Amino acid sequence: MKLVTPEAIKDEATKSYLLRLVKQLSGAFDSRPAQNTGTGELLLVSPNGSVYSVKVDDAGVLQTTLKYNAS
């Protein structure tokens, strides 16, 4: 798929928005951990939309913490 370059967009408000969006998305992708890199905490979403934090201790025991209750 070929995308138009920002210079081809004539509307200044649209161009400004798209440039800010690309900058934010690039920053988000740059700050994510590399593939196969461990992290200290994982967030999971349950079927009802609640969010849980999952951590593991040195004995391999999983600990879950409710971060957001959707019900």
Beta strands, then each sheet from edge to edge (+ up, - down):
strand 1: 42-45
strand 2: 51-56
strand 3: 62-68
sheet 1: 1+ 2- 3+
end
